[in-house]
Protein backbone atom coordinates (compact mmCIF):
# COMPACT_ATOMS: atom_id res chain seq x y z
CA UNK A 1 0.00 0.00 0.00
CA UNK A 2 1.39 3.38 -1.02
CA UNK A 3 0.55 6.56 0.91
CA UNK A 4 0.26 10.04 -0.59
CA UNK A 5 0.00 13.18 1.48
CA UNK A 6 -1.34 16.53 0.38
CA UNK A 7 -3.36 19.41 1.76
CA UNK A 8 -6.74 20.26 0.29
CA UNK A 9 -9.75 22.37 1.10
CA UNK A 10 -13.05 20.55 0.60
CA UNK A 11 -15.52 22.38 -1.62
CA UNK A 12 -19.13 21.23 -1.21
CA UNK A 13 -17.86 17.99 0.33
CA UNK A 14 -15.46 17.25 -2.55
CA UNK A 15 -11.68 16.92 -2.16
CA UNK A 16 -9.76 17.26 -5.41
CA UNK A 17 -6.79 14.94 -5.93
CA UNK A 18 -3.71 16.88 -7.10
CA UNK A 19 -2.69 16.37 -10.74
CA UNK A 20 0.58 14.63 -9.84
CA UNK A 21 -1.35 11.79 -8.15
CA UNK A 22 -4.31 11.38 -10.52
CA UNK A 23 -2.54 8.95 -12.86
CA UNK A 24 -1.44 6.76 -9.93
CA UNK A 25 -4.84 6.63 -8.23
CA UNK A 26 -6.97 4.87 -10.82
CA UNK A 27 -8.31 2.04 -8.64
CA UNK A 28 -10.07 1.88 -5.29
CA UNK A 29 -8.41 3.94 -2.56
CA UNK A 30 -8.70 4.07 1.21
CA UNK A 31 -9.33 7.60 2.46
CA UNK A 32 -8.35 8.84 5.92
CA UNK A 33 -9.11 12.48 6.68
CA UNK A 34 -7.14 14.40 9.29
CA UNK A 35 -8.20 17.95 10.02
CA UNK A 36 -5.25 20.32 9.58
CA UNK A 37 -5.10 23.27 11.92
CA UNK A 38 -2.01 25.34 11.20
CA UNK A 39 -0.15 26.58 14.24
CA UNK A 40 -0.57 30.32 14.70
CA UNK A 41 2.66 31.83 15.91
CA UNK A 42 2.16 34.09 18.90
CA UNK A 43 5.21 36.36 19.10
CA UNK A 44 4.44 37.62 22.64
CA UNK A 45 4.07 34.09 23.97
CA UNK A 46 7.30 32.99 22.29
CA UNK A 47 9.19 35.97 23.73
CA UNK A 48 7.83 35.27 27.23
CA UNK A 49 8.99 31.65 26.96
CA UNK A 50 12.47 32.71 25.87
CA UNK A 51 12.73 35.13 28.80
CA UNK A 52 11.59 32.50 31.29
CA UNK A 53 14.10 30.01 29.84
CA UNK A 54 16.85 32.52 30.57
CA UNK A 55 15.74 32.71 34.20
CA UNK A 56 15.96 28.96 34.78
CA UNK A 57 19.06 27.81 36.66
CA UNK A 58 21.50 25.61 34.71
CA UNK A 59 20.98 21.89 35.16
CA UNK A 60 23.90 19.90 36.55
CA UNK A 61 24.28 16.17 36.62
CA UNK A 62 25.63 14.51 39.74
CA UNK A 63 25.84 11.11 38.02
CA UNK A 64 29.26 9.57 37.62
SULBEL-V606830 format. One record per helix or strand of 2 or more residues. SS is the DSSP state (H for helix, E for strand). FROM is the first residue (numbers start at 1). LEN is the number of residues. Records with the same first field share a line. If there is no record, write none. Layout:
SS: FROM-LEN + FROM-LEN
//
This chain:
H: 19-4 + 43-13
//
